[in-house]
């Protein structure tokens, strides 16, 4: 019987194909169904929608995120805060705990979506109107740009009769290379049924830097047209005034 000996070129091609197939299978096998991540952070001023939550003081922060490859996710995040005592007149409430969950995915190439529910909780807060807040949110993204809408299901952060408060924002993240990113942001907060106007427009610009090993740093300039009549209380200056703050975060 006559046997045909494959050429060296054919053997090389076959081996390359087998190795590529094996690598693809290994990558698929290595992709976890569920991923869990943690983060720890420190900021010189904790701002939420450009309003200082720490009364311009440093804050310590930490979080945990759980996500499934099908797009479902849940998480919790916490930070020290001062506004509940300084702004809402409470004698307790120095911690913010956010608990959230949602679903995200792609509608088309480069077009993503994200919908979910988040609770902003302030354990033991004894403000006249409970500071705990629940919001639903939805976001659409195209390339580096994201547009997001949030709406409170009850009173909004210690403001009486403020159910249905809304926040619309647009932001973009641009890769500058060498681990640097630039993120401009513009938002509009509406708080209904308040004697003094709680509505405001806010803006910020954040320069981020990936330092490697899970460590990242950021520098943000933020401000708003928030009114003194609503956002300035006692000896605490307008919580929405312009300012610059820095942050450091470790993710693992």
Buried (B, 14 or more C-beta within 10 A) or exposed (E): EEEEEEEEEEEEEEEEEEEEEEEEEEEEEEEEEEEEEEBBBBBBBBBBBBBBBBBBBBBEBBBEBBBEEEBBBBBBBBBBBBBBBBBBEBEEBBBBBBBBBBEBEEEEEEEBBBEBEBBBBBEEBBBEBBBBBBBBBBBBBEEBEBBBBBBBBEBBBBBBEBBBBBBBBEBBBEEEEEEEBBBBBBBBBBBBEBEEEBBBBBBBBBBBBEEEEBEBBBBBEBBBEBBEEBBBBEEBBBBBBEBEBBBBBBBE
